[in-house]
Amino acid sequence: MRLTLLAGLLLATSAQADDPPGSHDLAALPRFPHAEITEFQESPDQERVFPQSSIRRISNKLRMERKVEVEGRQTSVTYRLPAGHSSADAFDRARKDLLANGAELLYWCQGRDCGSSSLWANSIFGNAKLYGSDEQQAYLLLRLAEPHQDSLLALYSITRGNRRAYLYAEQLDASAPLGELLPTPDTLMRELKSSGELHLARLPNEPSDAWATLLGRCLNLDSTLRVSLAGAGAEAWREALVGQGVRAARLELGEGKAPGLHLNLLR
């Protein structure tokens, strides 16, 4: 047991010893075991565009339906993942860690739904090492939890043609308050189906028109799903969703009066 623990510590120490001088992990994101930093960048004042949709190039111009534009302090880390682990392994672990710590989903795509990996690597992140098969990519944009609610974190994972897997993480600490940022309906549906729940801790007890419309569109992407709603304002949110065209039979009231709104998928 002691030998196994010692071996694991030595491997982790060895991996970090090979990291570029001055590089470090993001405070919000634990390192995937035995991953190595291959590239690291910090900038005190950077303008960034983070897509909230698939990207494509039309008439030699990068196009996206939705985006978040922000300026502030940027820190980016590129990890090479250990052999035997896919990019999906690291991506899923990172997503779960960030959500467990209160981060809010803004956008999530996988595979060809994201667009061209070449565009993500070269036009969005400026790192050709992130180019690989379109089917083997995933992208996530999140807003960190308070007191870092004015920071965004972008994740991009890819497995290259040589089977090398990479995870890119970029944090942008905005120089001005971000204000309200809404996720996309398909992002919320992807998370609901993946984890079986949605925890929207910052929603008020009184439904807002923007969020009621968003959640209604999300739930109507798959009219076969039934969910339970919990939280101090769950009953009001149920009425608001019915007003958005979600069938009342699909919405049950669950237990719990915690702040925000909690949706659980009913199997």
Secondary structure, 3 states (H helix, E strand, C coil): CHHHHHHHHHHHHHHHHCCCCCCCCCCCCCCCCCCEEEEEEEEEEEEEEEECCCEEEECCEEEECCEEEEEEEEEEEEEECCCCCCHHHHHHHHHHHHHHCCCEEEEEEEHHHHECHHHHHHHHCCCHHHCCCHHHEEEEEEECCCCCCCEEEEEEEEECCCCCEEEEEEEEEECCCCCCCCCCHHHHHHHHHHHCEEEECCCCCCCCHHHHHHHHHHHCCCCCCEEEEECCCHHHHHHHHHHCCCCHHHEEECCCCCCCEEEEEEC
